[in-house]
Amino acid sequence: MTVDATWQKSSFSGGGDSSDCVEVAAVPEALCLRESDEPGTVVTTTTTGLAALIRHLRRDM
C-alpha cells in the first residue's frame, strides 16, 4: 500500500537518526503506521484503534 502523506517519527521511537523507528501519518478518516526500514508496509487504523493498542502495550510493559 502506498500512502501519499506527510510521515513523522513517533516520539516513542529512539532518538537520533536511527532507522529503527515507527512513523505516523494522518490521512482522511485514518491513521497510518509504518516502520522506517519497510516504508512500503503500512498499517491503517482509527484513532480509537491506535489508542487501544497503546493502552495494551503500556499495560504489558
C-alpha positions in Angstrom: 0.0 0.0 0.0 1.4 3.4 -0.9 0.2 6.3 1.2 0.7 9.8 0.0 1.0 11.6 3.3 3.4 13.5 5.5 5.2 11.0 7.8 6.6 11.9 11.1 8.7 9.9 13.5 6.9 8.7 16.6 8.0 10.2 19.9 8.1 6.6 21.2 11.0 5.7 18.8 14.6 6.0 19.7 16.4 9.3 19.4 18.8 10.4 16.7 18.7 9.4 13.0 18.3 5.7 13.7 16.5 3.8 11.0 14.7 1.7 13.8 11.6 3.9 14.2 7.9 3.9 13.8 6.5 6.6 11.6 2.9 8.0 11.8 0.8 9.9 9.2 -2.7 11.2 9.3 -4.9 10.8 6.2 -8.6 11.5 5.8 -10.5 9.1 8.1 -7.5 7.1 9.3 -4.0 7.0 10.9 -1.2 5.1 9.1 1.8 3.5 10.8 4.9 2.1 9.2 8.5 1.1 10.2 11.1 3.3 8.6 13.1 0.4 7.3 10.0 -1.0 5.5 8.1 2.1 4.2 6.1 0.1 1.7 4.3 -1.8 4.5 1.6 0.4 6.0 -0.9 -0.4 8.8 -4.0 1.7 8.7 -6.2 2.2 11.8 -8.5 4.6 13.6 -7.6 6.9 16.5 -9.7 4.6 18.7 -7.8 1.5 17.5 -4.4 3.1 18.0 -5.3 4.3 21.5 -6.4 0.8 22.4 -3.1 -0.6 21.1 -1.1 1.9 23.1 -3.0 1.1 26.2 -2.4 -2.6 25.7 1.3 -2.1 25.1 1.7 0.1 28.2 -0.1 -2.4 30.4 2.3 -5.2 29.3 5.5 -3.2 29.9 
